């Protein structure tokens, strides 16, 4: 393993560890909120996160996603800082324009979102400033400055959690305390980051806008469709079933999102590493690393499925236990997210972002149509399976496009198909095991022994990797 690989691996470990640390705060505070707030209040707040994801995908113009490419194209540090300053100002200006426009339609905003008016204002102000965090974190991840990434992520999450708990306990209106406590710290932190980015670059140049917009704009439909695919189910459950059903579904989804945290953390290091290998025409090691990359991720996914009842008891309580059947299909969906992430990394390197919009739009439409047809018949649990189907479709389409541009062969496709097959079979077995505590804990024991045996067999490889990381 060379110096570049060791640095990328070390960054990956730090990204993963920091993400778990940051997200663990949300997991730790979740039982507090589920026991203080009503299901109706939890449902309303959960829907607000969906609107943030949808509007951020549109109003940020996805300019933060251009940072990694700009690092390669603007090698001069002054130009790079000017570029970051420009896209910060551009993204914030677009969000501010939208917010001013929505001030004339406040009643409509309350009606369509299902949130109180004060919450609408807080969410919109937060969205206006959110590009600052997205851009600066993209910068630090691209440069593998994991310490700064950890510091900003931890500060944002910890301050939000502490203030939220304090206000929920002190204020009579618990829902208002939840909204103010969550978004006010984030707004202030984003203001500071805005000042840092603009002060360092001191620039707004049209040439950078012309560079960023063709790369970022095509991804609006991609990320918007992706958010609709991943989160529109909550809005549709709210409209078709009610806020309490949204709360039950959201708690289960949050428990399952443990693996999505891992996926995003790993991808933060994987994508730059693959970019480096492709850029230097050194792709011979990618297949080998992909195998262990996927096996590590999928093993943890199966653990989350197996411990779903315990997770729900801890984070929600007995009243949320019925949602355990939501977790396996959602987690399996994240496994397919990991698969399509492998191919989308190749597409992004080839600057094929335009196809992202088409693929994700097709999958989002399929998801929404299936939700519309199946939620009224099968209830909120149907949304988990419609989302799974959409991610399977997305993986297939991304693979076909990566093959079309001649890059799919970089991965061992037969190995990936085998891993997909095993994942589906194990997920079905886990669902069946929920009927028997003995069977479920038997599966946990077998999986644990299998992982232990694997580490014993591959101990030389594991030791080599750890030595490489410690040496960098």
C-alpha beads as a LAMMPS data file, in Angstrom:
LAMMPS data file: protein, C-alpha beads

472 atoms
471 bonds

1 atom types
1 bond types

-500.0 500.0 xlo xhi
-500.0 500.0 ylo yhi
-500.0 500.0 zlo zhi

Masses

1 110.0

Atoms # bond

1 1 1 0.000 0.000 0.000
2 1 1 1.523 3.312 -1.086
3 1 1 1.452 6.669 0.648
4 1 1 -1.638 7.874 -1.204
5 1 1 -3.573 4.710 -0.360
6 1 1 -2.594 4.933 3.296
7 1 1 -3.683 8.540 3.487
8 1 1 -7.040 7.740 1.855
9 1 1 -7.594 4.767 4.139
10 1 1 -6.726 6.769 7.224
11 1 1 -9.103 9.511 6.085
12 1 1 -11.796 6.885 5.526
13 1 1 -11.405 5.514 9.037
14 1 1 -11.557 9.019 10.493
15 1 1 -14.588 9.958 8.392
16 1 1 -16.384 6.797 9.461
17 1 1 -15.479 7.200 13.133
18 1 1 -16.424 10.880 13.165
19 1 1 -19.730 10.230 11.417
20 1 1 -20.626 7.585 13.964
21 1 1 -19.617 9.963 16.744
22 1 1 -21.701 12.777 15.277
23 1 1 -24.713 10.642 14.415
24 1 1 -24.543 8.794 17.718
25 1 1 -25.585 12.065 19.317
26 1 1 -28.807 11.930 17.314
27 1 1 -29.310 8.288 18.297
28 1 1 -28.674 9.043 21.975
29 1 1 -31.133 11.945 22.017
30 1 1 -33.819 10.103 20.060
31 1 1 -35.157 8.161 23.096
32 1 1 -35.482 11.456 24.949
33 1 1 -37.622 13.057 22.263
34 1 1 -39.771 9.960 21.626
35 1 1 -40.669 9.889 25.320
36 1 1 -41.340 13.629 25.704
37 1 1 -42.995 14.494 22.399
38 1 1 -46.220 12.949 21.171
39 1 1 -46.276 10.814 18.030
40 1 1 -48.108 13.651 16.293
41 1 1 -45.323 16.124 17.160
42 1 1 -42.610 13.673 16.120
43 1 1 -44.455 13.160 12.833
44 1 1 -44.561 16.912 12.135
45 1 1 -40.862 17.354 12.899
46 1 1 -39.919 14.325 10.778
47 1 1 -41.733 15.791 7.794
48 1 1 -39.747 19.028 8.226
49 1 1 -36.505 17.123 7.593
50 1 1 -37.999 15.879 4.349
51 1 1 -38.731 19.426 3.196
52 1 1 -35.181 20.474 4.093
53 1 1 -33.763 17.677 1.941
54 1 1 -36.026 18.545 -0.990
55 1 1 -35.485 22.309 -0.908
56 1 1 -31.742 22.052 -0.269
57 1 1 -31.396 19.855 -3.349
58 1 1 -32.983 22.650 -5.405
59 1 1 -31.730 25.859 -3.822
60 1 1 -28.105 24.858 -3.179
61 1 1 -27.774 24.251 -6.946
62 1 1 -25.559 21.345 -5.786
63 1 1 -22.565 23.672 -6.044
64 1 1 -20.851 21.864 -3.174
65 1 1 -20.676 18.758 -5.368
66 1 1 -18.346 20.583 -7.758
67 1 1 -15.678 21.184 -5.107
68 1 1 -13.841 17.888 -5.682
69 1 1 -13.575 18.524 -9.428
70 1 1 -12.580 22.165 -8.904
71 1 1 -9.683 21.013 -6.716
72 1 1 -8.220 19.227 -9.750
73 1 1 -8.996 22.005 -12.249
74 1 1 -7.955 24.974 -10.078
75 1 1 -4.631 23.860 -8.660
76 1 1 -3.575 27.421 -7.768
77 1 1 -4.619 27.998 -4.139
78 1 1 -5.759 31.581 -4.742
79 1 1 -8.001 30.543 -7.624
80 1 1 -9.419 27.681 -5.581
81 1 1 -10.323 29.984 -2.677
82 1 1 -11.887 32.479 -5.087
83 1 1 -13.924 29.639 -6.536
84 1 1 -15.203 28.597 -3.087
85 1 1 -16.074 32.199 -2.268
86 1 1 -17.997 32.556 -5.533
87 1 1 -20.127 29.439 -5.162
88 1 1 -20.825 30.302 -1.501
89 1 1 -22.190 33.711 -2.474
90 1 1 -24.103 32.279 -5.433
91 1 1 -25.771 29.499 -3.434
92 1 1 -26.712 31.808 -0.573
93 1 1 -28.135 34.428 -2.954
94 1 1 -30.394 31.861 -4.626
95 1 1 -31.711 30.647 -1.257
96 1 1 -32.292 34.195 -0.002
97 1 1 -34.233 35.091 -3.157
98 1 1 -36.505 32.079 -2.652
99 1 1 -37.075 32.964 1.010
100 1 1 -38.066 36.536 0.171
101 1 1 -40.436 35.209 -2.482
102 1 1 -42.069 32.787 0.006
103 1 1 -42.736 35.619 2.460
104 1 1 -45.634 36.569 0.182
105 1 1 -47.113 33.053 0.398
106 1 1 -46.873 32.216 4.087
107 1 1 -50.328 30.638 4.385
108 1 1 -49.611 28.432 1.381
109 1 1 -46.283 27.382 2.932
110 1 1 -47.985 26.333 6.161
111 1 1 -50.665 24.427 4.252
112 1 1 -48.351 22.467 1.983
113 1 1 -45.693 21.602 4.578
114 1 1 -47.968 20.888 7.528
115 1 1 -45.594 22.865 9.774
116 1 1 -46.367 25.875 12.004
117 1 1 -45.464 29.286 10.541
118 1 1 -42.503 29.831 12.897
119 1 1 -41.100 26.452 11.806
120 1 1 -41.440 27.391 8.141
121 1 1 -39.344 30.528 8.740
122 1 1 -36.687 28.643 10.714
123 1 1 -36.403 25.919 8.088
124 1 1 -36.159 28.396 5.199
125 1 1 -33.494 30.541 6.914
126 1 1 -31.531 27.379 7.676
127 1 1 -31.766 26.305 4.021
128 1 1 -30.570 29.732 2.823
129 1 1 -27.327 29.338 4.798
130 1 1 -26.834 25.565 4.524
131 1 1 -24.602 25.755 1.395
132 1 1 -21.852 27.149 3.638
133 1 1 -21.544 23.937 5.648
134 1 1 -21.888 21.744 2.565
135 1 1 -19.155 23.614 0.696
136 1 1 -16.627 23.803 3.509
137 1 1 -17.101 20.132 4.436
138 1 1 -16.637 19.158 0.777
139 1 1 -13.440 21.221 0.742
140 1 1 -12.025 19.541 3.838
141 1 1 -12.998 16.045 2.685
142 1 1 -11.399 16.599 -0.710
143 1 1 -8.217 17.747 1.017
144 1 1 -8.549 14.887 3.552
145 1 1 -8.454 17.336 6.467
146 1 1 -10.471 14.990 8.635
147 1 1 -9.774 16.889 11.865
148 1 1 -11.604 19.979 10.646
149 1 1 -14.411 17.845 9.234
150 1 1 -14.895 16.203 12.616
151 1 1 -14.790 19.527 14.474
152 1 1 -17.445 21.239 12.342
153 1 1 -19.747 18.211 12.214
154 1 1 -19.474 17.604 15.938
155 1 1 -19.987 21.252 16.864
156 1 1 -23.098 21.523 14.694
157 1 1 -24.710 18.314 15.922
158 1 1 -23.773 18.646 19.581
159 1 1 -24.950 22.258 19.881
160 1 1 -28.235 21.401 18.181
161 1 1 -28.801 18.398 20.473
162 1 1 -28.001 20.267 23.710
163 1 1 -30.120 23.315 22.887
164 1 1 -33.003 21.142 21.629
165 1 1 -33.144 19.060 24.802
166 1 1 -32.930 22.170 26.983
167 1 1 -35.747 23.968 25.159
168 1 1 -37.985 20.895 24.976
169 1 1 -37.644 20.451 28.733
170 1 1 -38.052 24.158 29.584
171 1 1 -40.739 25.311 27.157
172 1 1 -44.376 24.435 27.481
173 1 1 -44.677 24.142 23.699
174 1 1 -42.419 21.107 23.217
175 1 1 -42.626 21.131 19.423
176 1 1 -41.541 24.772 19.272
177 1 1 -38.599 23.950 21.530
178 1 1 -37.629 21.110 19.193
179 1 1 -37.651 23.370 16.128
180 1 1 -35.844 26.335 17.696
181 1 1 -33.294 24.139 19.451
182 1 1 -32.495 22.259 16.253
183 1 1 -32.145 25.108 13.779
184 1 1 -30.923 28.191 15.665
185 1 1 -27.439 26.743 16.426
186 1 1 -27.095 25.614 12.811
187 1 1 -28.027 29.066 11.531
188 1 1 -25.345 30.763 13.656
189 1 1 -22.655 28.228 12.708
190 1 1 -23.481 28.647 9.014
191 1 1 -23.140 32.420 9.361
192 1 1 -19.620 31.948 10.736
193 1 1 -18.695 29.532 7.926
194 1 1 -20.121 31.977 5.373
195 1 1 -17.804 34.681 6.716
196 1 1 -14.784 32.331 6.591
197 1 1 -15.371 31.191 3.003
198 1 1 -16.050 34.679 1.667
199 1 1 -13.197 36.311 3.616
200 1 1 -10.654 33.721 2.395
201 1 1 -11.675 34.086 -1.259
202 1 1 -12.853 37.705 -1.363
203 1 1 -14.268 37.108 -4.816
204 1 1 -17.332 36.619 -6.959
205 1 1 -16.382 35.888 -10.568
206 1 1 -18.624 34.889 -13.434
207 1 1 -16.031 32.480 -14.828
208 1 1 -16.406 30.341 -11.716
209 1 1 -20.197 30.463 -12.017
210 1 1 -19.887 29.322 -15.623
211 1 1 -17.705 26.439 -14.474
212 1 1 -19.892 25.392 -11.525
213 1 1 -23.404 25.692 -12.928
214 1 1 -23.083 23.165 -15.797
215 1 1 -21.720 20.658 -13.272
216 1 1 -24.144 21.414 -10.462
217 1 1 -27.437 22.143 -12.217
218 1 1 -27.883 18.718 -13.852
219 1 1 -27.595 17.219 -10.383
220 1 1 -30.616 19.181 -9.118
221 1 1 -32.982 16.694 -10.693
222 1 1 -30.728 13.868 -9.528
223 1 1 -30.642 14.934 -5.872
224 1 1 -34.212 16.204 -5.866
225 1 1 -35.423 12.924 -7.310
226 1 1 -33.190 11.073 -4.857
227 1 1 -34.696 12.952 -1.926
228 1 1 -38.182 12.372 -3.250
229 1 1 -37.327 8.703 -3.590
230 1 1 -35.920 8.514 -0.080
231 1 1 -38.197 10.892 1.810
232 1 1 -41.420 11.505 -0.141
233 1 1 -42.825 8.414 1.530
234 1 1 -43.120 10.399 4.796
235 1 1 -45.148 13.123 3.128
236 1 1 -47.371 10.548 1.425
237 1 1 -47.814 8.563 4.666
238 1 1 -48.729 11.822 6.410
239 1 1 -51.391 12.587 3.801
240 1 1 -52.749 9.036 3.490
241 1 1 -52.343 7.656 7.028
242 1 1 -51.560 10.466 9.501
243 1 1 -48.781 11.976 11.627
244 1 1 -48.642 9.042 14.071
245 1 1 -47.904 6.582 11.263
246 1 1 -45.204 8.985 10.041
247 1 1 -43.679 8.898 13.522
248 1 1 -43.596 5.076 13.627
249 1 1 -42.127 4.861 10.128
250 1 1 -39.600 7.628 10.835
251 1 1 -38.248 5.977 13.991
252 1 1 -37.713 2.730 12.097
253 1 1 -36.142 4.615 9.205
254 1 1 -33.826 6.470 11.580
255 1 1 -32.623 3.192 13.118
256 1 1 -31.966 1.837 9.615
257 1 1 -30.138 5.027 8.636
258 1 1 -27.275 3.874 10.839
259 1 1 -25.986 2.030 7.783
260 1 1 -26.480 5.038 5.522
261 1 1 -24.252 7.024 7.848
262 1 1 -21.631 4.339 7.325
263 1 1 -22.151 4.358 3.558
264 1 1 -21.711 8.113 3.267
265 1 1 -18.675 8.021 5.540
266 1 1 -16.982 5.316 3.508
267 1 1 -17.829 7.019 0.223
268 1 1 -16.240 10.225 1.474
269 1 1 -12.897 8.429 1.342
270 1 1 -13.652 5.894 -1.407
271 1 1 -14.548 8.415 -4.121
272 1 1 -11.366 10.536 -3.807
273 1 1 -9.276 7.334 -3.697
274 1 1 -10.916 5.964 -6.875
275 1 1 -10.498 9.390 -8.534
276 1 1 -6.779 9.265 -7.763
277 1 1 -6.445 5.738 -9.155
278 1 1 -8.329 6.631 -12.331
279 1 1 -6.461 9.896 -12.749
280 1 1 -3.118 8.074 -12.505
281 1 1 -4.292 5.110 -14.601
282 1 1 -3.615 2.795 -11.627
283 1 1 -6.829 0.771 -11.407
284 1 1 -5.367 -2.687 -10.785
285 1 1 -6.091 -2.688 -7.010
286 1 1 -9.680 -1.427 -7.198
287 1 1 -11.283 -4.868 -7.642
288 1 1 -9.590 -6.352 -4.585
289 1 1 -10.454 -3.457 -2.314
290 1 1 -14.052 -3.400 -3.584
291 1 1 -14.663 -6.927 -2.318
292 1 1 -13.606 -6.150 1.258
293 1 1 -15.287 -2.746 1.094
294 1 1 -18.655 -4.325 0.295
295 1 1 -18.298 -7.264 2.692
296 1 1 -17.516 -4.940 5.600
297 1 1 -20.498 -2.734 4.830
298 1 1 -22.981 -5.548 4.245
299 1 1 -21.959 -7.398 7.419
300 1 1 -22.887 -4.348 9.479
301 1 1 -26.131 -4.005 7.517
302 1 1 -27.152 -7.556 8.487
303 1 1 -26.324 -6.813 12.133
304 1 1 -28.643 -3.787 12.057
305 1 1 -31.444 -5.933 10.611
306 1 1 -30.926 -8.632 13.262
307 1 1 -30.958 -6.149 16.146
308 1 1 -33.934 -4.164 14.788
309 1 1 -36.321 -5.034 17.687
310 1 1 -33.735 -4.011 20.290
311 1 1 -32.982 -0.764 18.447
312 1 1 -36.666 0.135 18.346
313 1 1 -37.130 -0.645 22.045
314 1 1 -34.195 1.590 22.938
315 1 1 -34.954 4.508 20.646
316 1 1 -38.733 4.463 20.576
317 1 1 -40.127 2.102 23.174
318 1 1 -42.732 -0.654 22.918
319 1 1 -45.200 1.552 21.073
320 1 1 -42.818 1.656 18.092
321 1 1 -41.957 -2.069 18.051
322 1 1 -44.382 -2.819 15.205
323 1 1 -42.029 -0.943 12.857
324 1 1 -39.375 -3.682 13.029
325 1 1 -40.593 -5.075 9.698
326 1 1 -39.705 -1.753 8.051
327 1 1 -35.989 -1.997 8.856
328 1 1 -34.849 -4.984 6.689
329 1 1 -36.204 -3.645 3.371
330 1 1 -34.878 -0.154 4.152
331 1 1 -31.419 -1.504 5.047
332 1 1 -31.418 -3.715 1.946
333 1 1 -32.224 -0.566 -0.009
334 1 1 -29.094 1.055 1.423
335 1 1 -27.063 -1.950 0.255
336 1 1 -28.253 -1.214 -3.270
337 1 1 -27.401 2.450 -2.641
338 1 1 -23.846 1.320 -1.939
339 1 1 -23.830 -0.686 -5.180
340 1 1 -24.989 2.227 -7.315
341 1 1 -22.529 4.510 -5.497
342 1 1 -19.707 2.381 -6.895
343 1 1 -20.866 3.033 -10.443
344 1 1 -21.919 6.654 -9.908
345 1 1 -18.352 7.366 -8.711
346 1 1 -17.092 6.265 -12.133
347 1 1 -19.749 8.355 -13.892
348 1 1 -18.835 11.417 -11.827
349 1 1 -15.172 11.005 -12.727
350 1 1 -16.156 10.900 -16.420
351 1 1 -18.274 14.062 -15.838
352 1 1 -21.443 12.193 -16.754
353 1 1 -23.549 14.027 -14.177
354 1 1 -26.332 14.736 -16.656
355 1 1 -27.336 11.081 -16.748
356 1 1 -27.773 11.148 -12.949
357 1 1 -30.818 13.355 -13.364
358 1 1 -32.467 11.001 -15.841
359 1 1 -31.808 7.877 -13.776
360 1 1 -32.899 9.319 -10.453
361 1 1 -35.962 10.977 -11.971
362 1 1 -37.112 7.634 -13.411
363 1 1 -36.616 5.929 -10.050
364 1 1 -38.347 8.714 -8.110
365 1 1 -41.388 8.598 -10.386
366 1 1 -41.541 4.807 -9.967
367 1 1 -41.319 5.221 -6.184
368 1 1 -44.044 7.860 -5.980
369 1 1 -46.414 5.920 -8.261
370 1 1 -45.911 2.720 -6.268
371 1 1 -46.421 4.611 -2.992
372 1 1 -49.648 6.079 -4.332
373 1 1 -50.895 2.615 -5.296
374 1 1 -49.674 0.522 -2.367
375 1 1 -49.731 2.694 0.795
376 1 1 -53.565 2.898 0.841
377 1 1 -53.693 -0.918 0.553
378 1 1 -50.830 -2.122 2.767
379 1 1 -50.201 0.903 4.994
380 1 1 -46.925 2.637 5.815
381 1 1 -44.819 -0.559 5.535
382 1 1 -45.398 -0.569 1.770
383 1 1 -43.246 2.567 1.495
384 1 1 -40.168 0.616 2.609
385 1 1 -40.567 -1.890 -0.227
386 1 1 -41.313 0.722 -2.882
387 1 1 -38.124 2.537 -1.879
388 1 1 -36.175 -0.735 -2.065
389 1 1 -37.489 -1.368 -5.578
390 1 1 -36.438 2.145 -6.613
391 1 1 -32.871 1.641 -5.350
392 1 1 -32.627 -1.700 -7.186
393 1 1 -33.728 0.047 -10.384
394 1 1 -31.227 2.848 -9.767
395 1 1 -28.363 0.370 -9.313
396 1 1 -29.221 -1.347 -12.585
397 1 1 -29.414 1.906 -14.560
398 1 1 -26.152 3.280 -13.129
399 1 1 -24.415 0.007 -13.968
400 1 1 -25.707 0.102 -17.549
401 1 1 -24.456 3.669 -17.981
402 1 1 -21.047 2.890 -16.434
403 1 1 -20.742 -0.028 -18.857
404 1 1 -21.748 2.239 -21.731
405 1 1 -18.885 4.654 -20.990
406 1 1 -16.475 1.735 -20.662
407 1 1 -15.689 1.926 -16.938
408 1 1 -17.892 -0.751 -15.323
409 1 1 -15.259 -3.425 -15.955
410 1 1 -13.019 -1.821 -13.337
411 1 1 -15.084 -3.749 -10.757
412 1 1 -15.489 -7.527 -10.445
413 1 1 -19.099 -7.736 -11.613
414 1 1 -19.560 -11.437 -10.816
415 1 1 -18.431 -10.816 -7.248
416 1 1 -20.876 -7.915 -6.903
417 1 1 -23.758 -10.084 -8.193
418 1 1 -22.909 -12.822 -5.672
419 1 1 -22.872 -10.311 -2.823
420 1 1 -26.254 -8.936 -3.932
421 1 1 -27.717 -12.456 -4.010
422 1 1 -26.435 -13.281 -0.520
423 1 1 -27.762 -9.959 0.809
424 1 1 -31.277 -10.624 -0.477
425 1 1 -31.337 -14.178 0.948
426 1 1 -30.027 -13.027 4.332
427 1 1 -32.569 -10.191 4.492
428 1 1 -35.426 -12.631 3.875
429 1 1 -34.032 -14.938 6.566
430 1 1 -33.800 -12.075 9.042
431 1 1 -37.445 -11.155 8.438
432 1 1 -38.428 -14.754 9.149
433 1 1 -36.276 -14.799 12.297
434 1 1 -38.417 -12.089 13.916
435 1 1 -40.920 -14.841 14.756
436 1 1 -38.357 -16.723 16.866
437 1 1 -35.943 -15.195 19.360
438 1 1 -33.872 -18.392 19.343
439 1 1 -33.505 -18.342 15.555
440 1 1 -32.599 -14.653 15.500
441 1 1 -29.872 -14.960 18.128
442 1 1 -28.665 -18.126 16.398
443 1 1 -28.180 -16.098 13.212
444 1 1 -26.330 -13.409 15.173
445 1 1 -23.978 -16.074 16.571
446 1 1 -23.343 -17.621 13.149
447 1 1 -22.642 -14.215 11.577
448 1 1 -20.286 -13.264 14.403
449 1 1 -18.356 -16.529 14.115
450 1 1 -18.123 -16.094 10.345
451 1 1 -16.655 -12.609 10.720
452 1 1 -14.221 -13.832 13.382
453 1 1 -13.103 -16.674 11.098
454 1 1 -12.640 -14.217 8.230
455 1 1 -10.417 -11.948 10.329
456 1 1 -8.333 -14.917 11.438
457 1 1 -7.865 -16.058 7.828
458 1 1 -7.050 -12.545 6.623
459 1 1 -5.116 -11.417 9.675
460 1 1 -1.976 -10.662 7.679
461 1 1 -3.945 -8.383 5.361
462 1 1 -5.675 -6.656 8.291
463 1 1 -2.386 -6.163 10.148
464 1 1 -0.801 -4.733 6.995
465 1 1 -3.616 -2.238 6.577
466 1 1 -3.462 -1.141 10.216
467 1 1 0.313 -0.711 10.048
468 1 1 -0.068 1.353 6.894
469 1 1 -2.623 3.616 8.549
470 1 1 -0.544 4.080 11.697
471 1 1 2.537 4.875 9.628
472 1 1 0.914 7.746 7.690

Bonds

1 1 1 2
2 1 2 3
3 1 3 4
4 1 4 5
5 1 5 6
6 1 6 7
7 1 7 8
8 1 8 9
9 1 9 10
10 1 10 11
11 1 11 12
12 1 12 13
13 1 13 14
14 1 14 15
15 1 15 16
16 1 16 17
17 1 17 18
18 1 18 19
19 1 19 20
20 1 20 21
21 1 21 22
22 1 22 23
23 1 23 24
24 1 24 25
25 1 25 26
26 1 26 27
27 1 27 28
28 1 28 29
29 1 29 30
30 1 30 31
31 1 31 32
32 1 32 33
33 1 33 34
34 1 34 35
35 1 35 36
36 1 36 37
37 1 37 38
38 1 38 39
39 1 39 40
40 1 40 41
41 1 41 42
42 1 42 43
43 1 43 44
44 1 44 45
45 1 45 46
46 1 46 47
47 1 47 48
48 1 48 49
49 1 49 50
50 1 50 51
51 1 51 52
52 1 52 53
53 1 53 54
54 1 54 55
55 1 55 56
56 1 56 57
57 1 57 58
58 1 58 59
59 1 59 60
60 1 60 61
61 1 61 62
62 1 62 63
63 1 63 64
64 1 64 65
65 1 65 66
66 1 66 67
67 1 67 68
68 1 68 69
69 1 69 70
70 1 70 71
71 1 71 72
72 1 72 73
73 1 73 74
74 1 74 75
75 1 75 76
76 1 76 77
77 1 77 78
78 1 78 79
79 1 79 80
80 1 80 81
81 1 81 82
82 1 82 83
83 1 83 84
84 1 84 85
85 1 85 86
86 1 86 87
87 1 87 88
88 1 88 89
89 1 89 90
90 1 90 91
91 1 91 92
92 1 92 93
93 1 93 94
94 1 94 95
95 1 95 96
96 1 96 97
97 1 97 98
98 1 98 99
99 1 99 100
100 1 100 101
101 1 101 102
102 1 102 103
103 1 103 104
104 1 104 105
105 1 105 106
106 1 106 107
107 1 107 108
108 1 108 109
109 1 109 110
110 1 110 111
111 1 111 112
112 1 112 113
113 1 113 114
114 1 114 115
115 1 115 116
116 1 116 117
117 1 117 118
118 1 118 119
119 1 119 120
120 1 120 121
121 1 121 122
122 1 122 123
123 1 123 124
124 1 124 125
125 1 125 126
126 1 126 127
127 1 127 128
128 1 128 129
129 1 129 130
130 1 130 131
131 1 131 132
132 1 132 133
133 1 133 134
134 1 134 135
135 1 135 136
136 1 136 137
137 1 137 138
138 1 138 139
139 1 139 140
140 1 140 141
141 1 141 142
142 1 142 143
143 1 143 144
144 1 144 145
145 1 145 146
146 1 146 147
147 1 147 148
148 1 148 149
149 1 149 150
150 1 150 151
151 1 151 152
152 1 152 153
153 1 153 154
154 1 154 155
155 1 155 156
156 1 156 157
157 1 157 158
158 1 158 159
159 1 159 160
160 1 160 161
161 1 161 162
162 1 162 163
163 1 163 164
164 1 164 165
165 1 165 166
166 1 166 167
167 1 167 168
168 1 168 169
169 1 169 170
170 1 170 171
171 1 171 172
172 1 172 173
173 1 173 174
174 1 174 175
175 1 175 176
176 1 176 177
177 1 177 178
178 1 178 179
179 1 179 180
180 1 180 181
181 1 181 182
182 1 182 183
183 1 183 184
184 1 184 185
185 1 185 186
186 1 186 187
187 1 187 188
188 1 188 189
189 1 189 190
190 1 190 191
191 1 191 192
192 1 192 193
193 1 193 194
194 1 194 195
195 1 195 196
196 1 196 197
197 1 197 198
198 1 198 199
199 1 199 200
200 1 200 201
201 1 201 202
202 1 202 203
203 1 203 204
204 1 204 205
205 1 205 206
206 1 206 207
207 1 207 208
208 1 208 209
209 1 209 210
210 1 210 211
211 1 211 212
212 1 212 213
213 1 213 214
214 1 214 215
215 1 215 216
216 1 216 217
217 1 217 218
218 1 218 219
219 1 219 220
220 1 220 221
221 1 221 222
222 1 222 223
223 1 223 224
224 1 224 225
225 1 225 226
226 1 226 227
227 1 227 228
228 1 228 229
229 1 229 230
230 1 230 231
231 1 231 232
232 1 232 233
233 1 233 234
234 1 234 235
235 1 235 236
236 1 236 237
237 1 237 238
238 1 238 239
239 1 239 240
240 1 240 241
241 1 241 242
242 1 242 243
243 1 243 244
244 1 244 245
245 1 245 246
246 1 246 247
247 1 247 248
248 1 248 249
249 1 249 250
250 1 250 251
251 1 251 252
252 1 252 253
253 1 253 254
254 1 254 255
255 1 255 256
256 1 256 257
257 1 257 258
258 1 258 259
259 1 259 260
260 1 260 261
261 1 261 262
262 1 262 263
263 1 263 264
264 1 264 265
265 1 265 266
266 1 266 267
267 1 267 268
268 1 268 269
269 1 269 270
270 1 270 271
271 1 271 272
272 1 272 273
273 1 273 274
274 1 274 275
275 1 275 276
276 1 276 277
277 1 277 278
278 1 278 279
279 1 279 280
280 1 280 281
281 1 281 282
282 1 282 283
283 1 283 284
284 1 284 285
285 1 285 286
286 1 286 287
287 1 287 288
288 1 288 289
289 1 289 290
290 1 290 291
291 1 291 292
292 1 292 293
293 1 293 294
294 1 294 295
295 1 295 296
296 1 296 297
297 1 297 298
298 1 298 299
299 1 299 300
300 1 300 301
301 1 301 302
302 1 302 303
303 1 303 304
304 1 304 305
305 1 305 306
306 1 306 307
307 1 307 308
308 1 308 309
309 1 309 310
310 1 310 311
311 1 311 312
312 1 312 313
313 1 313 314
314 1 314 315
315 1 315 316
316 1 316 317
317 1 317 318
318 1 318 319
319 1 319 320
320 1 320 321
321 1 321 322
322 1 322 323
323 1 323 324
324 1 324 325
325 1 325 326
326 1 326 327
327 1 327 328
328 1 328 329
329 1 329 330
330 1 330 331
331 1 331 332
332 1 332 333
333 1 333 334
334 1 334 335
335 1 335 336
336 1 336 337
337 1 337 338
338 1 338 339
339 1 339 340
340 1 340 341
341 1 341 342
342 1 342 343
343 1 343 344
344 1 344 345
345 1 345 346
346 1 346 347
347 1 347 348
348 1 348 349
349 1 349 350
350 1 350 351
351 1 351 352
352 1 352 353
353 1 353 354
354 1 354 355
355 1 355 356
356 1 356 357
357 1 357 358
358 1 358 359
359 1 359 360
360 1 360 361
361 1 361 362
362 1 362 363
363 1 363 364
364 1 364 365
365 1 365 366
366 1 366 367
367 1 367 368
368 1 368 369
369 1 369 370
370 1 370 371
371 1 371 372
372 1 372 373
373 1 373 374
374 1 374 375
375 1 375 376
376 1 376 377
377 1 377 378
378 1 378 379
379 1 379 380
380 1 380 381
381 1 381 382
382 1 382 383
383 1 383 384
384 1 384 385
385 1 385 386
386 1 386 387
387 1 387 388
388 1 388 389
389 1 389 390
390 1 390 391
391 1 391 392
392 1 392 393
393 1 393 394
394 1 394 395
395 1 395 396
396 1 396 397
397 1 397 398
398 1 398 399
399 1 399 400
400 1 400 401
401 1 401 402
402 1 402 403
403 1 403 404
404 1 404 405
405 1 405 406
406 1 406 407
407 1 407 408
408 1 408 409
409 1 409 410
410 1 410 411
411 1 411 412
412 1 412 413
413 1 413 414
414 1 414 415
415 1 415 416
416 1 416 417
417 1 417 418
418 1 418 419
419 1 419 420
420 1 420 421
421 1 421 422
422 1 422 423
423 1 423 424
424 1 424 425
425 1 425 426
426 1 426 427
427 1 427 428
428 1 428 429
429 1 429 430
430 1 430 431
431 1 431 432
432 1 432 433
433 1 433 434
434 1 434 435
435 1 435 436
436 1 436 437
437 1 437 438
438 1 438 439
439 1 439 440
440 1 440 441
441 1 441 442
442 1 442 443
443 1 443 444
444 1 444 445
445 1 445 446
446 1 446 447
447 1 447 448
448 1 448 449
449 1 449 450
450 1 450 451
451 1 451 452
452 1 452 453
453 1 453 454
454 1 454 455
455 1 455 456
456 1 456 457
457 1 457 458
458 1 458 459
459 1 459 460
460 1 460 461
461 1 461 462
462 1 462 463
463 1 463 464
464 1 464 465
465 1 465 466
466 1 466 467
467 1 467 468
468 1 468 469
469 1 469 470
470 1 470 471
471 1 471 472
